Amino acid sequence: MNLMMYSSYTIMVLMFIMLLMMKTLSKKSMNDTQKSSPFECGFNPMSYSRIPFSIHFFLIAVIFLIFDIEIIMIMPMILTMKSAMTIKWMITSWLFLMILILGLYHEWNSGIMKWTS
């Protein structure tokens, strides 16, 4: 019993020593200031903070979020089709889809949907 306990403690100590050795050997010896600085969306955080930001990128991100919310809203509509009252379900679904289509039409006419300008 003592021999088993002694061997298990020996193995634990050896594993701890190996862990410390691996940690010290895998450390990078040079700290680069560029690599240790935070990465902010491709912008240099040390430069002037009022860099002109592309509004086109922002609008595309907002449109993406709107379409994600659209999918979240449409999925339950499809799943509740059998259990809901048919007329109310159809009116609600039709109204929701028409609002989305009109919004898409407005975005298209405004030129927001052009990926390059």
LINWOCOR-V348169 format. One record per pair of residues at least 12 apart in sequence whose ideal C-beta (glycine too) atoms are under 10 Angstrom apart, sorted by the first residue. I is the first residue (numbers start at 0). J is the second residue. Records with the same first field share a line. If there is no record, write none. Layout:
I: J + J
This chain:
32: 45
33: 45
40: 52 + 56
53: 116
54: 111
55: 110 + 111 + 113 + 114 + 115 + 116
58: 106 + 109 + 110 + 111 + 112
59: 111 + 112 + 114
61: 106 + 111
62: 102 + 103 + 106 + 111 + 112
65: 99 + 102 + 103 + 106
66: 99 + 103
68: 99
69: 95 + 96 + 98 + 99 + 102 + 103
72: 92 + 95 + 96 + 99
73: 92 + 95 + 96 + 99
76: 88 + 91 + 92 + 95 + 96
77: 92
79: 91 + 92
80: 92
